[in-house]
Amino acid sequence: MLGKWGWFRAVALAWPVAYGLALALSASAFEETGRLVLLRTLRHRRPSLSIPVAYAFGHAGVEAMLVVGPAAVVAGDQASSLVVVERLSALAAHVGFSVLVYVTVMRGRPLPFLAALLLHADIDALAIPMQLGVLSAVGGRDHRPPARQPSL
C-alpha cells in the first residue's frame, strides 16, 4: 500500500538505509507493544514463564505460516535449510523478547521492555545489508551485480 505513494517510494530509493531503519524500528515498536498489552492482560493469572514462552511460540508460528511459508515454497529446496535456520533463530529471539517484556510487566520496570525494543530493531535491521546486496544470506559479500535503481 505504501509503495503506491510516490513520496514514500522516493524516500525508500533515495535513503534505503534510513528507510530500512525506520521499518525495523516500527516493526519492533508494534510487535513489542503488542506483547506488552497481551502480557499485561494476562498478568493477573498465576505468574509463570510458560505464558511468555507460549506467546512467543504462537507469534513465531503464525509469522512462519503467513510470511515465510509462501516464500519458502517459491524458493524451493535449495533455500529450505536457510529458512529452517532463520525460523529457529527467530523463534529464539521471540522467546527472549517475550521474557523481557514479561519481566517488565511483572516487576513494573521499563528497562527490559526497552531492551526488547532495541534488540528487536537491531535484529530486523540486519536485513538492510542483504536488501542492498552488501551481504548474501549464506555469508560474506554478495557477488551479484547491484540491482539498477529505477529513476524517479
N, C-alpha and C positions, 0 to 999 in steps of 0.2 A: 504494500500500500504506500509506504513512504517513498519508494522508488519512483512513483508516478509524479511526485512533486519535484519540479525542476531544480529548485534551490537545494533540496536535500541531496539530490544526485550530484549537484555541483560541489557541495561540501565534501561528500564521500570521495569524489575523484580528486579534488584539489588537496585535501588533507586526509589521506587514508589512515594515518596513524591516529590522529585526533578522533576521527570517525570511529575507528576500532576501539579506542579507549572509552569513548562515550557509550558505545554499545556494551562493552564489558562492565562499566560502572552501572549502567541502567539495569542490565540483567541481574547483576549482583544485588542492587538495591531492591528490585521487585521480588526476587526469589527469597532473599533473607528476611525481608519484611513479611512475606507470606508465611515463612517458617515461624517468625516471631508471633504473628497473630494466631496461628493454629496452636502453637505450643502454649501460649498464654491461655487460650481457651481450654486446653486440656490440663492446666496446672493444678486444678482442684482435685483431680484424681490422685490415687496413690502414687507418689513420686517413684519413678523407675527410669533407668536408661533405655529400657525397651521402647519407650514412647518415641524419643527422637530417632532411634535406630530404625524402628518400623516406618516412621515418616520418611526417612532417607531412602529406604529400600523402595517404598512406593513411589517417591519422586523420581528416583533413578530409573525405575522400571517403566513408568509412564513416559519419561523422556526418551528412553531407548526405543519404545514401541512407536511413538509418534514422530520422532525426529530422526533417529539413527537407523531404525529398521528399514524404512523405504530406501534410504541412501545406500545401505549395505547390500540390499537386493540388486540395486542398479550397478554397484561397484563390482560385484561378483566375488569369486573365491579368493582371488589374489589379495584383496583388501580385508578379507574376513578376520584374519588373525590380528590385524591392526585394530579393527573395530572392537574385538573382544578385549584387547589390552586397554583401549581407550575407555570402554564402558566400565571395566573393573576399576580403573583409576578414577573415573567419575563417581562410581559408587562409593569408593573410599572417601573421596572428597565430600560427597553429600552427607555421609555419616559424620565426618568431622565437623562440617558446618552445622549440622543439626544438633550435635552435642554442645558445641559452643553457644548456640542460641538458647538451648535448654538450660545451660548454666546461667545465662543472663536472666532467664525467666525465673529460675529457682532462687537465685541469690540477689536479684534486683540490681545488678551492676552492669553498666553498658559496655565495658571493655571487651568481654568475649564476643558480644554482638558485632562490635566494630572490627574485631579481628576476623570474624567470619566474613563480614562485608568486604574487607580489603583482600583477604586471601582468595575469596571467590572471584573478585575482579581481576586479581593477578593471574589466576589460572585461566580465566576467559581471555585475558589479553595475550596469552601465549599463542592464540590463533592468528594474531596480527602478522607476525613474520611469515607464517605459512600462506596466508592470503596474498601477501605481497610478493611471494615467490623467493623470499630470502632463505627460508628453510623448507626442507621437504618433511613429510610425515615420518619417513624412515630415519632421518637424522642427517646432520650435515647440511651443506649448502644444496639448494635446488639448482641443478644444472640446466634446467629448461630455460629457453629464452623468455624474458619477461613478456607478459601479455601486453598488447598495444592498448593504450588508453584511448577510449573514444573522445573525439573532440567535442567541446561544448558548443 
